[in-house]
Amino acid sequence: METKDIIVIGAGPVGLFTVFEAGLLGLNCVLIDNLDKPGGQCAELYPEKPIYDIPGVPFQTGQEHVDALIKQIEPFSYELFLNQRVDSLKEVEDGNENYWEVITSEDNKFISKNIFIAAGAGSFEPRRPPNIENPDKYIDKGVSYAVKSKDKYQNKNIFIFGGGDSALDWTVELSKIAKSISLVHRRDAFRGAQHTEEMMRNLVKDGKVNLLTPYLIDSIIGDDCVTEVSLKNFETNEIETQDADELIFLFGLNKKLGPILEWDLGLNGKKISVNTENYQTNKEGIFAVGDINDYPGKLDLILSGFHETTLAVQEAYKRIYPGERVPFGYTTSNSKLQEKLGVKK
């Protein structure tokens, strides 16, 4: 059993940035993630989706953002454990001090005074299209729930289903390379960013996107792979069949907290309640940062998670070194950090 300064549950962007903030204070971390690679949803679901709201970075794909975060934490002490989840979390005593013990699904055991839950949306799986029997039989044969490689869609007849940010973003992005692209939604109103919706509607006017509303999918046609799709008009109940190579269903995710539900943490729905001073939960030493947490005014943005974990790490330091002042210094004047990064003066 290893003792760590901070145990981070979740190796998405906020979990990775926790390592950076901890490293600035000389703290070590262990990151545990159920996926087979770091990066969370950015790497698993949206590796090629453009991100525009990282300060100072005009444009970055999800995977590029993850790669930059991994590069940023290279100088610091951390271990990464993938393909396993935290099954058990309990409080233990060591002498006169209390610690938290975690045990993973692979029987790795760690203890720490500080647990950071950076699990994003928790365990997640994509929502399937309604009324379609076993759409997963066409997985990688014309059906997908995320865009992992744009090259796959080059010169294809594509149908995107959904009305949120992902559906709008990928309609705009894939219109540049598709043979044809159709956006299908049950109503002519969208939940995504207004700017992206305007871009989509301009592409419709230019004949580069076919907007089908109000429509729902009626059936998927094909033997070994998708060859056609049938769509039902919501208003007329008429069925239309069109040639199709790729169907992308972007109906969002079903979120599950999994073992987190058994840890007696304060919850608000499927999120963990925290204070806004240091993003600690109702259990001392357990913090929740990023999309997994909830507080008044919460915004599910990566940059919000960066702010939250920065303050939480400060509190973690105080728990490890009670009574000591938290060392603070701007990275521009941190000579040790610059040396680790190979910065030439």
VEXMARVEX-120910 format. One record per residue (C-alpha): x, y, z; residue in one letter. Coordinates in pm, 1 decimal. Layout:
# VEXMARVEX-120910
px:py:pz:code
X:Y:Z:a
...
# end
This chain:
# VEXMARVEX-120910
px:py:pz:code
0.0:0.0:0.0:m
143.2:333.2:-108.9:e
90.6:668.0:59.4:t
37.2:958.6:-180.1:k
-12.5:1330.2:-129.4:d
-316.5:1333.2:-358.2:i
-515.2:1049.9:-515.5:i
-696.4:1170.2:-827.1:v
-994.1:968.2:-948.8:i
-1021.6:1050.9:-1316.8:g
-746.2:1134.2:-1566.8:a
-934.7:1380.2:-1783.6:g
-817.3:1739.1:-1840.1:p
-898.8:1854.0:-1484.4:v
-737.1:1546.4:-1331.1:g
-423.2:1602.5:-1538.4:l
-408.1:1970.4:-1445.7:f
-432.0:1870.5:-1078.7:t
-89.9:1707.9:-1120.9:v
50.0:2038.8:-1246.1:f
-88.6:2245.2:-958.5:e
21.3:1982.8:-705.6:a
365.9:1969.4:-862.8:g
410.8:2344.2:-819.3:l
370.4:2286.6:-444.5:l
599.5:1983.4:-438.4:g
316.0:1732.6:-397.2:l
293.7:1396.8:-572.6:n
-16.5:1239.2:-724.8:c
-155.7:910.6:-843.2:v
-422.6:917.5:-1113.9:l
-671.3:633.7:-1160.3:i
-900.5:604.8:-1461.1:d
-1139.8:343.7:-1594.8:n
-1043.5:421.0:-1955.3:l
-743.1:277.8:-2137.7:d
-577.8:616.2:-2190.4:k
-561.0:955.9:-2018.7:p
-779.4:1239.6:-2137.7:g
-1130.2:1143.7:-2028.2:g
-1413.8:1236.3:-2262.6:q
-1184.8:1463.3:-2467.5:c
-973.5:1166.2:-2571.2:a
-1241.4:898.5:-2575.7:e
-1535.9:1074.2:-2737.0:l
-1414.2:1399.1:-2894.4:y
-1046.0:1358.5:-2989.6:p
-1084.6:1559.1:-3311.5:e
-1355.9:1798.0:-3195.6:k
-1229.6:2157.0:-3191.0:p
-1211.3:2340.2:-2857.0:i
-1216.8:2719.2:-2867.0:y
-1251.8:2832.8:-2503.1:d
-910.4:2750.5:-2354.8:i
-756.9:3088.4:-2262.1:p
-473.4:3186.5:-2493.5:g
-533.7:2892.6:-2729.1:v
-750.2:3001.8:-3024.8:p
-803.1:2647.2:-3152.3:f
-722.7:2298.6:-3026.0:q
-872.6:1955.4:-3081.2:t
-966.8:1747.4:-2779.7:g
-664.8:1519.8:-2827.3:q
-427.5:1811.4:-2881.2:e
-550.2:1960.1:-2554.7:h
-487.7:1633.3:-2371.2:v
-141.7:1598.4:-2528.7:d
-53.1:1952.7:-2417.0:a
-163.5:1879.7:-2060.3:l
44.9:1559.9:-2051.4:i
345.2:1753.6:-2179.9:k
285.5:2021.4:-1916.2:q
304.7:1772.8:-1625.6:i
616.2:1589.7:-1745.5:e
840.6:1759.4:-1484.4:p
627.6:1646.2:-1191.1:f
590.0:1332.3:-982.2:s
285.0:1123.1:-1063.5:y
177.1:769.4:-1146.9:e
-100.8:673.9:-1385.7:l
-317.1:363.6:-1342.3:f
-553.5:290.5:-1633.4:l
-820.9:31.8:-1708.1:n
-936.0:25.4:-1348.7:q
-1186.8:203.3:-1130.6:r
-1191.7:288.2:-760.2:v
-1426.0:31.9:-606.7:d
-1367.2:109.9:-240.5:s
-1309.2:431.3:-46.1:l
-1292.6:429.4:331.3:k
-1138.5:624.9:616.2:e
-852.0:463.2:807.3:v
-635.4:563.3:1103.3:e
-257.0:566.3:1098.2:d
-127.0:660.6:1439.3:g
-304.8:978.3:1539.9:n
-390.9:1078.9:1184.4:e
-680.2:991.5:958.6:n
-632.3:895.9:595.5:y
-845.0:779.1:307.4:w
-781.6:435.0:160.9:e
-877.6:348.5:-194.8:v
-881.6:3.5:-352.6:i
-916.0:-33.0:-728.0:t
-1077.6:-303.0:-936.9:s
-724.3:-436.8:-998.7:e
-658.1:-455.7:-621.4:d
-415.6:-164.6:-616.6:n
-428.9:4.4:-276.5:k
-331.7:360.3:-185.8:f
-376.3:586.3:113.3:i
-377.7:963.8:120.9:s
-506.7:1256.8:319.2:k
-654.4:1397.1:-0.9:n
-888.5:1242.8:-255.8:i
-973.6:1442.6:-568.5:f
-1275.6:1316.9:-761.7:i
-1228.4:1447.0:-1116.0:a
-1449.9:1190.1:-1279.9:a
-1618.8:1420.4:-1529.6:g
-1968.8:1287.8:-1587.5:a
-1890.6:967.0:-1400.3:g
-1922.0:642.4:-1590.8:s
-2090.1:716.6:-1919.6:f
-2228.0:551.3:-2227.9:e
-2387.1:710.5:-2534.6:p
-2765.2:721.9:-2567.0:r
-2891.0:493.7:-2843.4:r
-3144.1:598.0:-3108.9:p
-3499.0:534.8:-2988.7:p
-3711.6:257.0:-3142.3:n
-3417.2:101.6:-3328.7:i
-3352.5:-260.2:-3240.3:e
-2985.1:-335.7:-3174.0:n
-2821.3:-45.0:-3360.8:p
-2487.2:-158.3:-3214.6:d
-2467.3:-444.8:-3464.1:k
-2358.2:-176.7:-3711.6:y
-2085.5:-32.6:-3486.5:i
-1783.9:46.6:-3707.6:d
-1997.5:-63.7:-4003.9:k
-2174.5:267.4:-4051.6:g
-2297.7:350.5:-3700.4:v
-2102.1:552.7:-3444.4:s
-2170.2:757.2:-3131.7:y
-1860.9:974.5:-3148.9:a
-1621.5:1105.1:-3412.3:v
-1276.8:968.9:-3334.6:k
-1115.7:1020.8:-3674.3:s
-1233.2:1263.6:-3939.5:k
-1056.3:1062.8:-4210.3:d
-1320.4:791.8:-4173.0:k
-1583.7:1029.2:-4313.0:y
-1395.9:1152.4:-4618.9:q
-1624.0:1156.6:-4924.7:n
-1905.9:970.8:-4745.7:k
-2282.9:1022.5:-4731.8:n
-2324.9:1118.8:-4367.2:i
-2633.5:1156.8:-4148.4:f
-2589.1:1324.9:-3810.0:i
-2867.4:1288.8:-3553.6:f
-2901.6:1530.1:-3261.7:g
-2968.4:1889.2:-3163.9:g
-2690.4:1985.5:-2926.0:g
-2338.7:2126.7:-2952.8:d
-2179.3:1804.6:-3075.4:s
-2430.4:1760.6:-3357.4:a
-2384.7:2120.0:-3471.5:l
-2004.8:2117.1:-3433.7:d
-1958.3:1799.4:-3635.0:w
-2207.5:1903.4:-3901.2:t
-2000.4:2214.4:-3962.7:v
-1666.6:2035.1:-3941.8:e
-1750.0:1729.3:-4153.7:l
-1924.0:1936.5:-4419.7:s
-1572.1:2025.4:-4536.1:k
-1488.8:1667.1:-4634.7:i
-1817.9:1478.6:-4678.4:a
-1970.2:1376.9:-5011.2:k
-2301.5:1482.0:-4856.6:s
-2409.4:1558.9:-4502.5:i
-2755.8:1571.4:-4348.8:s
-2844.8:1695.3:-4001.9:l
-3155.5:1523.7:-3864.5:v
-3347.9:1658.0:-3565.0:h
-3698.2:1621.8:-3429.4:r
-3760.5:1996.8:-3437.7:r
-3619.2:2306.1:-3602.5:d
-3468.3:2434.6:-3278.7:a
-3124.2:2353.5:-3139.1:f
-2958.6:2356.0:-2798.8:r
-2607.3:2436.0:-2914.8:g
-2408.8:2757.2:-2931.9:a
-2585.9:3025.1:-3133.9:q
-2273.5:3102.6:-3336.7:h
-2237.3:2738.3:-3445.2:t
-2605.3:2716.3:-3530.9:e
-2568.2:3023.6:-3752.3:e
-2272.4:2860.1:-3927.8:m
-2479.4:2546.1:-3986.0:m
-2773.3:2742.8:-4127.7:r
-2541.8:2933.5:-4359.8:n
-2410.5:2601.6:-4489.6:l
-2771.8:2494.2:-4548.6:v
-2830.2:2810.0:-4753.7:k
-2514.6:2736.5:-4954.1:d
-2633.1:2382.0:-5026.8:g
-2348.6:2220.9:-4830.8:k
-2569.9:2077.9:-4554.1:v
-2911.9:1918.3:-4582.6:n
-3122.7:2008.9:-4275.4:l
-3400.3:1757.2:-4206.7:l
-3654.8:1874.6:-3947.8:t
-3883.9:1758.2:-3802.8:p
-3756.3:1404.4:-3862.4:y
-3671.0:1093.1:-3662.8:l
-3487.9:780.2:-3768.1:i
-3725.4:499.8:-3861.1:d
-3486.9:217.8:-3953.3:s
-3131.0:130.3:-4050.6:i
-3097.7:-65.1:-4373.0:i
-2806.5:-290.6:-4466.8:g
-2680.1:-645.5:-4431.0:d
-2312.7:-638.0:-4338.7:d
-2297.4:-257.7:-4320.1:c
-2520.2:48.7:-4344.9:v
-2634.6:119.7:-4698.4:t
-2952.2:323.6:-4643.3:e
-3149.1:497.7:-4369.9:v
-3523.3:547.8:-4341.1:s
-3649.1:868.5:-4183.5:l
-3996.3:953.9:-4057.4:k
-4140.8:1301.2:-4099.4:n
-4285.6:1407.5:-3765.0:f
-4565.3:1612.8:-3919.8:e
-4677.7:1398.2:-4214.1:t
-4573.6:1051.3:-4086.4:n
-4427.9:985.9:-4431.3:e
-4122.1:759.6:-4457.2:i
-3826.5:859.3:-4672.6:e
-3535.8:628.9:-4757.5:t
-3197.6:769.6:-4856.2:q
-2852.9:631.6:-4938.2:d
-2620.3:645.4:-4638.6:a
-2264.8:542.7:-4556.4:d
-2228.5:673.9:-4200.7:e
-2484.3:742.5:-3927.1:l
-2359.2:943.7:-3630.4:i
-2591.8:948.9:-3326.9:f
-2513.9:1237.9:-3093.7:l
-2795.1:1218.7:-2839.2:f
-2569.4:1276.9:-2540.5:g
-2460.6:1041.6:-2263.5:l
-2627.1:837.1:-1994.2:n
-2433.0:926.4:-1681.9:k
-2376.2:685.6:-1395.2:k
-2194.0:762.1:-1072.8:l
-2121.4:395.8:-1006.2:g
-1939.6:324.2:-675.9:p
-1940.2:697.6:-590.0:i
-2301.2:651.0:-477.4:l
-2178.0:428.0:-194.6:e
-1934.4:681.7:-45.2:w
-2189.9:885.3:157.1:d
-2106.8:1206.2:-24.2:l
-2356.9:1490.1:-49.1:g
-2521.4:1472.7:-389.2:l
-2741.7:1694.5:-601.1:n
-2886.2:1461.0:-859.9:g
-2592.1:1297.6:-1034.9:k
-2337.6:1552.7:-913.4:k
-2136.3:1589.4:-593.6:i
-2209.7:1896.1:-380.9:s
-1906.3:2105.8:-280.7:v
-1832.3:2439.5:-116.8:n
-1682.1:2718.3:-325.3:t
-1395.8:2801.9:-88.9:e
-1189.4:2494.0:-168.0:n
-1429.9:2256.7:-350.1:y
-1434.3:2010.7:-63.2:q
-1730.2:1777.1:-22.4:t
-1913.5:1701.8:302.8:n
-1621.4:1470.8:386.5:k
-1297.4:1638.7:495.8:e
-1016.7:1553.2:258.9:g
-1243.4:1454.4:-28.9:i
-1267.2:1713.7:-306.3:f
-1472.6:1709.6:-626.2:a
-1350.8:1915.6:-921.4:v
-1465.7:1955.9:-1278.6:g
-1796.0:1843.5:-1429.2:d
-1864.6:1596.5:-1146.7:i
-1928.7:1870.5:-888.0:n
-2219.1:2102.1:-814.6:d
-2251.1:2442.2:-649.4:y
-2452.1:2759.7:-713.0:p
-2356.5:2908.8:-1048.1:g
-2165.4:2600.3:-1163.6:k
-2061.4:2593.9:-1531.1:l
-1950.0:2267.9:-1691.4:d
-1642.2:2410.9:-1861.6:l
-1285.9:2280.8:-1861.6:i
-1154.9:2620.9:-1755.6:l
-1391.0:2619.2:-1453.9:s
-1246.0:2284.3:-1350.4:g
-893.0:2425.7:-1374.5:f
-989.2:2704.3:-1132.1:h
-1158.0:2461.3:-892.2:e
-869.3:2218.0:-869.8:t
-617.2:2502.1:-823.9:t
-794.1:2611.6:-505.1:l
-850.9:2253.3:-392.5:a
-479.0:2174.6:-418.3:v
-405.6:2468.4:-188.8:q
-631.1:2312.2:76.4:e
-473.5:1970.8:19.6:a
-132.9:2120.2:97.4:y
-266.5:2262.2:426.1:k
-398.1:1919.1:522.3:r
-57.0:1762.8:462.2:i
139.1:2042.2:630.7:y
-95.0:2192.3:892.0:p
11.8:2532.3:1020.1:g
250.8:2596.3:731.8:e
198.6:2874.6:482.1:r
116.1:2751.2:134.3:v
412.6:2847.1:-86.1:p
301.7:3072.2:-367.1:f
497.5:3206.3:-658.1:g
432.0:3296.7:-1016.6:y
556.1:3040.2:-1265.2:t
733.7:3320.3:-1453.3:t
974.7:3351.7:-1158.6:s
995.6:2982.5:-1062.9:n
1354.2:2896.4:-1154.0:s
1322.5:2531.3:-1047.8:k
1020.9:2482.2:-1272.0:l
1194.0:2655.6:-1560.6:q
1494.1:2429.3:-1515.2:e
1273.2:2118.4:-1523.9:k
1104.5:2244.5:-1838.1:l
1436.6:2319.7:-2002.2:g
1361.4:2689.7:-2035.2:v
1666.0:2886.3:-2147.0:k
1720.9:3219.2:-1979.3:k
# end
